[in-house]
Amino acid sequence: MEKHIGYWVKNLDTVLESAMDDALRVSRREWQVLNTAAHDARPDELAPFAGVEEAVEQLTARGWLADRRITAAGRAAHAEIAERVVLFRQRVSAGVSPEEYQATVDVLRRMAANLTGS
């Protein structure tokens, strides 16, 4: 039996989470919070996602955030992790053309919009 899109979306999310944690040496959510803070935004913008508060706590404990803002140590960590992100994205998209990638993102965006009305 062929698996449908829901299976592959969930499967990809699961394997991305695990592989990203291993490759980046921080959790996916910690990276998202750190990256958001590095771009002068507040982690609160990620509020719809689960685990944001735990990520803020972890990053604060590491000294990478203070009062929900990135620190100098956080900027240094962000630069190092950003290099690993580039390599990770290359690994994930190996064998996928830029056109295929963009088409996939567009299809998923439209399917989500169909269900949310946005």
N, C-alpha and C positions, 0 to 999 in steps of 0.2 A: 504494500500500500504506500502510495506517495504521500509524503508529509506536506502539510499546508503551510502557508506563510506564518501563521501564529506559532507553530512549532519552531520554525527557523528564526523568527525574531526573538523568541524567548531563549532558544539555544544560544544564539549569538550573544545576547546580553549576558548570559551565564558564563560563557567561555571568555568573553571580553573582560568581565569583572575579575575572574581568576588570573588570566594571563596578564592583565594590566597591573594588578597588585604585585605579581612576581617581577614584571619588567621594570616598573617604576619604583618599587620598594616603598611605596606608600599606597594607601587604598585609593580606589578610583574616586571616591567622594572627597578624600583629603586633597587629591590633585585638583578636583574641580573647585573646591573652596580656595585653595592656595592660588590657583590660576585666576580665579575671580578677584581675589584680593590684590594680586599683582597688577591687575588692570584697573586699579583704583575703584573697584566696585565693592559693595559690601556682601559678605556671604549670605545675607538675608535674601538676596535675589534668587538663591537656590532653594528657598523655603519649600517649594512643592516637592522636592526630592527627599526621600527618607535618608537619615543618617547625617544630615548637615550639622546638627548640634554636636554629635559625637566627633565629627571631623574637626570642628572648631576647637573642641576641647583638646583633641590630640595635637593639633597644630599649635595651640597655645602652650601646651605642656612642653613641646619641643622648642618653644621660643620663637616660632615662625610667625605667630600672630600675637598681638597685644591689643586689647579692646576691639577685637574683630578686624584689626587693620594689620597689614603685612609689616614685619620688622625687617631690619637689615639682614639678619640671619635668614629670614624667610625669603627675601629677594635672592640671596645666594643659593638657597636650596631650590627655589623656583627655576633659576637659570640652569642648574644641573639637571633637574628632573625634566625640564623642557627639552633638553637634548635627547633624553631617553624616550620622550613622547614621540619625537620625530622618527626615531628608529622603530618604535612600536607601531606607529601608523603605517610605516613602510611595510613592515611584516604583515600586518593585518590586510593591507590592500594589494599584496603581491599577486600578480596575475589578473588584476582588475584594472581595466582602462579608466582613465579619468571620466570618460563619457559614461561608462557603465556605473561607476560610483555615483556620479551626479544623477543619473536616471534612477538609481535605487533610492537615493535620498529623496528625490522628487516624488516618487511613487509612495514611499512611506509617509511623507509629509501630507500628501493628498488623502491617503487612507485615514490618517489620524484626523484630518480636517473633516472628513465625511462623518466621523463618529462624534466629533466635538462641536461641529457646526462653525468652526473658525476658518 
